[in-house]
Amino acid sequence: MNQQTISQQAEAAQKFGKDGMDAMLRSFGTLSKASQAIAVEATDFAKQSFEHGTATLEKLAGVRSLDKALEIQTEYMKTSYERLVAQTTKMTELYQNLAKEMAKPFEGFVAKAQEQAFAGMKKVEDEAAKLQHAA
């Protein structure tokens, strides 16, 4: 290998490293923003759950019959279950979107790395063939 080829490969490796670092930083930026959105969503759900529970307790405090108490508790359980299912679906979507968005900066990056690796291997093979042919 000549000095120019080594210099070109070093530059390519340096650019590849820089591109990888840029992709990683963009991915972490996405993680930061999405984590904030997830935290806000979880906090809102907890606040609403507390308010829902408090409202149910207030209703139960004024009840004079067992039937009415059971009705209130049944409604509370039904509503709580429905809210939990909806919240779980929403949180699942947020985490799925997070994973997709974090992977976006790396799209094409792996293919480019493979392409460069194969190009480098081809150059090595060509140089080896030249040396072998010259010998």
C-alpha positions in Angstrom: 0.0 0.0 0.0 1.2 3.4 -0.8 1.2 6.5 1.5 -1.7 8.1 -0.4 -3.9 5.0 0.1 -3.1 4.9 3.8 -3.9 8.6 4.1 -7.2 8.1 2.3 -8.2 5.2 4.5 -7.3 7.2 7.6 -9.5 10.1 6.4 -12.3 7.7 5.6 -12.0 6.1 9.1 -12.0 9.6 10.7 -15.1 10.7 8.7 -16.8 7.4 9.6 -16.0 8.0 13.3 -17.3 11.5 13.1 -20.5 10.4 11.4 -21.0 7.7 14.0 -20.6 10.3 16.8 -23.0 12.7 15.1 -25.6 9.9 14.7 -25.2 9.0 18.4 -25.6 12.6 19.6 -28.8 13.0 17.5 -30.1 9.7 18.9 -29.5 10.9 22.5 -31.2 14.2 21.7 -34.2 12.2 20.7 -34.0 10.2 23.9 -34.0 13.3 26.0 -37.0 14.9 24.3 -39.0 11.6 24.3 -38.2 10.9 27.9 -39.6 14.3 28.9 -42.8 13.5 27.0 -43.1 10.1 28.6 -42.5 11.6 32.1 -45.2 14.3 31.5 -47.6 11.6 30.3 -46.9 9.4 33.4 -47.3 12.3 35.7 -50.6 13.4 34.2 -51.9 9.8 34.5 -50.9 9.6 38.1 -52.5 13.0 38.9 -55.8 12.0 37.1 -55.8 8.6 38.9 -55.4 10.3 42.2 -58.2 12.8 41.4 -60.4 9.9 40.2 -59.8 8.0 43.4 -60.4 11.0 45.6 -63.7 11.8 43.8 -64.8 8.2 44.3 -64.0 8.3 48.0 -66.0 11.5 48.3 -69.0 9.7 46.7 -68.6 6.7 49.0 -68.5 9.0 52.0 -72.0 10.2 51.3 -73.5 6.8 50.6 -76.3 5.4 52.9 -76.8 1.9 51.3 -74.6 -1.0 50.4 -76.1 -1.3 46.9 -75.1 2.3 46.1 -71.6 1.7 47.5 -71.2 -1.4 45.4 -72.4 0.6 42.4 -69.9 3.3 42.9 -67.0 0.9 43.5 -68.0 -1.1 40.4 -68.0 2.0 38.3 -64.7 3.1 39.8 -63.1 -0.3 38.9 -64.5 -0.3 35.4 -63.4 3.2 34.7 -60.0 2.6 36.3 -59.5 -0.5 34.1 -60.5 1.4 30.9 -58.1 4.2 31.8 -55.3 1.8 32.5 -55.7 0.0 29.2 -55.8 3.4 27.3 -52.7 4.6 29.2 -50.8 1.4 28.6 -51.6 1.7 24.8 -50.5 5.3 24.8 -47.2 4.6 26.7 -46.5 1.6 24.4 -46.9 3.9 21.4 -44.6 6.5 23.0 -41.9 3.9 23.6 -42.2 2.4 20.1 -41.9 5.9 18.6 -38.9 6.5 20.8 -37.2 3.4 19.6 -37.9 4.3 15.9 -36.7 7.9 16.3 -33.6 6.8 18.1 -32.7 4.4 15.3 -33.3 7.0 12.5 -29.9 8.7 12.8 -28.3 5.3 12.2 -30.3 4.4 9.2 -27.9 4.0 6.3 -25.0 4.3 8.6 -24.6 0.5 8.9 -25.0 0.1 5.1 -22.4 2.7 4.6 -20.0 1.0 7.0 -20.5 -2.3 5.2 -19.9 -0.6 1.9 -16.7 1.0 3.1 -15.5 -2.3 4.7 -16.1 -4.2 1.5 -14.3 -1.5 -0.5 -11.4 -1.7 1.9 -11.3 -5.4 1.6 -11.3 -5.2 -2.2 -8.4 -2.8 -2.1 -6.4 -5.1 0.1 -7.2 -8.0 -2.2 -6.2 -6.0 -5.3 -2.9 -5.0 -3.6 -2.2 -8.6 -2.6 -2.9 -9.8 -6.1 -0.5 -7.2 -7.5 2.2 -8.2 -5.0 1.6 -11.9 -5.8 1.7 -11.2 -9.6 4.8 -9.2 -9.2 6.6 -12.0 -7.3 
